Amino acid sequence: QVQLVESGGGLVEVGGSLRLSCAASGRTFSTSVMGWFHQPPGKEREFVAAITWYPEKTYYADSVKGRFTISRDNAKNTVYLQMNSLKPEDTALYYCAPSRLVGSRWYPANTNNYWGQGTQVTVSS
């Protein structure tokens, strides 16, 4: 099972930027499709972005296209989420997880429904 530790969240003003990191343990990280999900207050967890391992391809929710960039460093077992032009609606708890594409939708593929502690992003207007 991949262990996940998210970091990099914080309080930022509208239009600001943050870079989230997700450190993963486990020897299968480099071949895992990884994704970011977020859970806004009072809402269910939603897909944000995903990155495959080879060939490396990225996928984004429509709400973040052009503003967020997902990347990975397999040597460091880390996946990143660069968040620019932040909006109040980006306020949420952000999680990373192994991910899978079913049809046209992305889902978490955590073993035993395991999640890290997440990292809080708050965008003030």
ZIJOFEN-V747864 format. One record per residue. N is the residue number from 1. OMEGA is omega in whole degrees, -180 to 180 (999 if undefined). NEAR is the number of other C-alpha atoms within 10 Angstrom. Layout:
N/OMEGA/NEAR
N/OMEGA/NEAR
This chain:
1/178/13
2/174/18
3/-172/15
4/177/21
5/179/18
6/178/23
7/174/17
8/179/17
9/179/18
10/178/14
11/-178/14
12/179/18
13/177/14
14/-178/17
15/-179/14
16/-177/14
17/173/18
18/174/18
19/179/16
20/176/23
21/176/22
22/178/27
23/-176/19
24/174/25
25/-180/15
26/-173/11
27/-179/11
28/-175/12
29/-172/22
30/180/19
31/-179/11
32/168/19
33/-176/22
34/-180/28
35/171/30
36/175/24
37/174/22
38/179/23
39/178/19
40/-180/17
41/177/11
42/-178/7
43/178/9
44/177/8
45/-176/16
46/176/17
47/177/21
48/-176/24
49/178/25
50/179/29
51/177/24
52/-175/20
53/177/15
54/-11/10
55/-177/7
56/178/10
57/-179/12
58/-179/16
59/-176/16
60/168/20
61/-178/15
62/-175/9
63/-177/11
64/-180/17
65/180/12
66/-180/11
67/-177/14
68/176/20
69/176/19
70/178/23
71/-180/20
72/174/19
73/-176/11
74/179/14
75/-180/8
76/-177/12
77/-175/17
78/173/20
79/-175/24
80/171/23
81/175/23
82/-175/15
83/179/20
84/178/17
85/-175/15
86/-179/23
87/178/20
88/-179/15
89/174/13
90/179/20
91/-175/20
92/169/22
93/-175/18
94/-180/28
95/168/27
96/-179/32
97/166/29
98/-172/22
99/177/22
100/180/18
101/177/12
102/-173/8
103/180/6
104/-176/6
105/178/9
106/-180/20
107/172/17
108/-180/23
109/-179/17
110/173/16
111/179/11
112/179/7
113/180/8
114/174/14
115/171/18
116/-177/17
117/-179/14
118/176/21
119/-173/21
120/173/21
121/179/22
122/-179/21
123/-177/20
124/-179/16
125/999/10
